[in-house]
Amino acid sequence: MNTNLTMNTKERERLKVLARIDRHELTVADAAESLHISERQIYRIVARYRAESDAGLIHRLRGKPSNRRSDCAVREQVLRLYREHYRDYGPTLFAEMLTKYHHLTVQRTTLTRWLRASGVLTALRKKRPHRKRRERRSAIGALVQFDGSHHDWFEGRGEPCCLLVAIDDASNRVCMQFASGETTEAVLRFWWLYAERFGLPTAIYTDRYNVYYNDKKERLSEFGRAMKTLGVELIYAHSPQAKGRVERSNRTHQDRLVKALRREQISTIANANRFLEETYLAEHNTQFAFLEHLSDVHRSADGIDLKNILCYETIRHVQNDTTIRLNAQYLQLERSEAPLPPPRSKVTVREWLDGSVHLYWHENELAYRALAEKPISPRMSCHPPSTHPWRNKPLGKAKLLPAFSKIDSQHFVSSP
């Protein structure tokens, strides 16, 4: 009678060794060393092999229920509890509830297997997408990853703040600055500092936070508009893993920098920025940045009017009285060396980071003065003056009809 035997890899290897023992090609001692078991075990296996042939090598518990399996009554009780009270619970939380409220200790993996086998748990964790490792850029300044790290940097000793971090993709060199928040003004000030220190990078890699990215296709954020003017490409990440270099850098600073601030007893943003400039950045870049044998492709910011680019910009229309309205205030345009724009023209309003407001028309700065109240437009009279020809003689058909000559002159001439 032919019988199909299912053997695993371990059992097939044993079959090969035992066959060589029967052919007197191996001794029991050599076979024991080859299979990493004792000689006593080899003798037992050889005896069973000679008695039952190949079937003697198959494990005796194969196809039988495990001796460590849970009681069927417990399994049914657990499934009943899940259906009645915990249908929206995951296996981990369900296991905690069983231990806490029902005095049943079941492993999470066992619960998962039971729930899936019974069909009451079908949701599986979504597989993470495969992410291909991206090679570093070959030059300093070719790509700078940028992010804001919100953390309890002062460990309760000071006000909450955000650390703005820019890390060069090629060299790992970092530039950092503390700010009260990840706001447009703080980001623009940071990149002003970066441009003066290192120059303008080729591209900046950041997330889709509203400071950097605007969902409306027709408009850029203030940061996006400034970078476009400076000729810096913006690359937006679709996930935190995409800009993993700056994310890992944030974790490093959340460990090392927090401890350094604690040692120095620093609890204010001004003192923290001073510590970064004088101590921390130099030490960190010396240890972790690799600048040798790398070319620098930063563009110099010399000659670029950064204060007029890294600012807030908006467009306003000129009214007939040569005024514009800005933030519920009226600004009266005045004559200067720059030509005045005609009514209904578009004027560019730039608010610098120092708070001053500047008006431009065709990149010519305009002079203006702020008005205390809304200007009053002169009222136009609906009646012509007494000297108007219409009042002195009839016009149109009236002068062709003789009957009109008999009409009282008060119809045509104003009374004294």
QUIRA-V870560 format. One record per residue. N is the residue number from 1. PSI is psi in radians with two decimals (* if undefined). Layout:
{{N/PSI} {N/PSI}}
This chain:
{{1/2.19} {2/2.29} {3/2.24} {4/2.18} {5/2.38} {6/2.04} {7/2.49} {8/-3.14} {9/-0.73} {10/-0.74} {11/-0.61} {12/-0.66} {13/-0.70} {14/-0.64} {15/-0.70} {16/-0.74} {17/-0.74} {18/-0.60} {19/-0.65} {20/-0.53} {21/-0.75} {22/-0.53} {23/0.13} {24/0.57} {25/-0.36} {26/2.56} {27/2.90} {28/-0.66} {29/-0.76} {30/-0.66} {31/-0.69} {32/-0.73} {33/-0.62} {34/-0.67} {35/-0.02} {36/0.72} {37/3.00} {38/2.84} {39/-0.60} {40/-0.68} {41/-0.63} {42/-0.76} {43/-0.71} {44/-0.72} {45/-0.70} {46/-0.71} {47/-0.75} {48/-0.61} {49/-0.72} {50/-0.45} {51/-0.67} {52/0.06} {53/-2.49} {54/-0.55} {55/-0.37} {56/-0.25} {57/-0.19} {58/2.43} {59/2.44} {60/-0.41} {61/0.06} {62/2.29} {63/-0.04} {64/2.68} {65/2.59} {66/2.57} {67/-0.24} {68/0.20} {69/2.69} {70/2.77} {71/2.41} {72/-0.57} {73/-0.68} {74/-0.71} {75/-0.78} {76/-0.65} {77/-0.72} {78/-0.79} {79/-0.64} {80/-0.74} {81/-0.68} {82/-0.78} {83/-0.61} {84/-0.60} {85/-0.34} {86/0.65} {87/-0.51} {88/0.26} {89/2.56} {90/2.91} {91/-0.68} {92/-0.88} {93/-0.61} {94/-0.70} {95/-0.66} {96/-0.69} {97/-0.68} {98/-0.73} {99/-0.70} {100/-0.71} {101/-0.34} {102/0.01} {103/0.68} {104/2.17} {105/1.90} {106/2.34} {107/2.60} {108/-0.74} {109/-0.64} {110/-0.74} {111/-0.74} {112/-0.76} {113/-0.76} {114/-0.80} {115/-0.66} {116/-0.68} {117/-0.57} {118/-0.19} {119/0.07} {120/-0.25} {121/1.89} {122/-0.31} {123/2.22} {124/2.65} {125/2.33} {126/2.34} {127/2.42} {128/2.43} {129/2.58} {130/2.25} {131/2.09} {132/2.36} {133/2.27} {134/2.31} {135/2.61} {136/2.69} {137/2.72} {138/-0.12} {139/2.61} {140/2.27} {141/-0.10} {142/-0.57} {143/2.26} {144/2.14} {145/2.37} {146/2.45} {147/2.77} {148/2.28} {149/1.94} {150/2.10} {151/2.80} {152/1.33} {153/-0.57} {154/0.10} {155/0.78} {156/-0.06} {157/-0.35} {158/-3.04} {159/2.67} {160/2.56} {161/3.07} {162/2.44} {163/2.06} {164/2.15} {165/2.23} {166/2.17} {167/2.27} {168/2.30} {169/-0.55} {170/-0.68} {171/-0.21} {172/0.21} {173/2.34} {174/2.63} {175/2.24} {176/2.73} {177/2.39} {178/2.54} {179/2.83} {180/-0.42} {181/2.99} {182/1.19} {183/2.94} {184/-0.75} {185/-0.76} {186/-0.70} {187/-0.73} {188/-0.70} {189/-0.67} {190/-0.81} {191/-0.38} {192/-0.82} {193/-0.76} {194/-0.78} {195/-0.67} {196/-0.54} {197/-0.82} {198/-0.44} {199/-2.98} {200/2.18} {201/2.94} {202/-0.71} {203/2.65} {204/2.29} {205/2.00} {206/3.10} {207/-2.97} {208/0.55} {209/2.60} {210/-0.30} {211/-0.59} {212/-0.48} {213/2.41} {214/2.21} {215/-0.47} {216/2.08} {217/-0.56} {218/-0.18} {219/2.53} {220/2.72} {221/2.92} {222/-0.69} {223/-0.75} {224/-0.69} {225/-0.72} {226/-0.74} {227/-0.61} {228/-0.69} {229/-0.65} {230/-0.12} {231/0.51} {232/2.19} {233/2.39} {234/2.23} {235/2.19} {236/2.25} {237/2.55} {238/-0.12} {239/2.74} {240/-0.54} {241/-0.45} {242/-0.63} {243/0.92} {244/-0.45} {245/-0.77} {246/-0.52} {247/-0.75} {248/-0.61} {249/-0.68} {250/-0.74} {251/-0.66} {252/-0.78} {253/-0.56} {254/-0.29} {255/-1.01} {256/-0.82} {257/-0.66} {258/-0.76} {259/-0.63} {260/-0.73} {261/-0.61} {262/-0.74} {263/-0.65} {264/-0.03} {265/0.82} {266/2.29} {267/0.20} {268/2.72} {269/-0.70} {270/-0.80} {271/-0.61} {272/-0.73} {273/-0.63} {274/-0.69} {275/-0.67} {276/-0.82} {277/-0.69} {278/-0.49} {279/-1.06} {280/-0.83} {281/-0.75} {282/-0.78} {283/-0.73} {284/-0.81} {285/-0.56} {286/-0.62} {287/-0.62} {288/-0.29} {289/2.55} {290/1.68} {291/-0.21} {292/2.54} {293/0.38} {294/2.35} {295/2.70} {296/2.08} {297/0.27} {298/2.43} {299/2.40} {300/2.47} {301/0.10} {302/2.36} {303/-0.09} {304/2.25} {305/1.42} {306/-0.62} {307/-0.42} {308/-0.06} {309/-0.81} {310/1.33} {311/-3.09} {312/2.34} {313/2.41} {314/2.94} {315/2.36} {316/2.67} {317/2.48} {318/2.28} {319/3.05} {320/-0.47} {321/0.38} {322/0.76} {323/2.77} {324/2.75} {325/2.26} {326/2.04} {327/0.89} {328/0.41} {329/2.57} {330/2.35} {331/2.17} {332/2.10} {333/2.42} {334/2.79} {335/2.45} {336/-2.89} {337/-0.54} {338/2.46} {339/2.53} {340/2.40} {341/2.54} {342/2.86} {343/2.59} {344/0.21} {345/2.77} {346/2.21} {347/2.36} {348/2.17} {349/2.16} {350/2.15} {351/1.93} {352/2.88} {353/-0.27} {354/0.01} {355/-0.18} {356/2.62} {357/2.33} {358/2.39} {359/2.43} {360/2.43} {361/2.06} {362/0.72} {363/0.30} {364/2.20} {365/2.35} {366/2.56} {367/2.57} {368/2.90} {369/2.55} {370/2.39} {371/2.45} {372/-0.49} {373/3.03} {374/2.29} {375/2.50} {376/2.14} {377/2.43} {378/2.35} {379/2.34} {380/2.25} {381/2.44} {382/-0.15} {383/2.44} {384/2.76} {385/2.97} {386/-0.38} {387/0.03} {388/2.43} {389/-0.51} {390/-0.50} {391/-0.33} {392/-0.44} {393/2.66} {394/2.59} {395/2.80} {396/-2.36} {397/-0.36} {398/-0.63} {399/-0.19} {400/-0.27} {401/2.13} {402/-0.51} {403/-0.48} {404/-0.38} {405/-0.42} {406/-0.16} {407/2.45} {408/2.38} {409/-0.23} {410/-0.27} {411/-0.39} {412/-0.45} {413/2.32} {414/2.46} {415/2.58} {416/*}}
